[in-house]
Amino acid sequence: MHPNSQLLQEFDAMVPLYRRLHAELGVAAPARVQMLVRLGLAPRPEPAPRRPLGRFVRG
């Protein structure tokens, strides 16, 4: 699950976008969109490269 943004309702500068979201989705007051998310599956990423532990730990 990837939230689109939970900040839309928290900042005055985002009010126009929040209103536009509701207008485009056809949601009229007093109803509100609580969370807009993107669902799906992505290919499994390759393992991240690792440096040998011996470069950081001295025994």
Residue pairs with C-beta under 8 A, 6 or more apart in sequence:
1 37
1 38
1 39
2 37
2 38
2 39
3 35
3 36
3 37
4 36
4 37
4 38
5 36
6 35
7 14
8 14
8 17
8 18
8 21
9 18
21 33
21 36
22 28
22 29
22 32
22 33
25 33
27 33
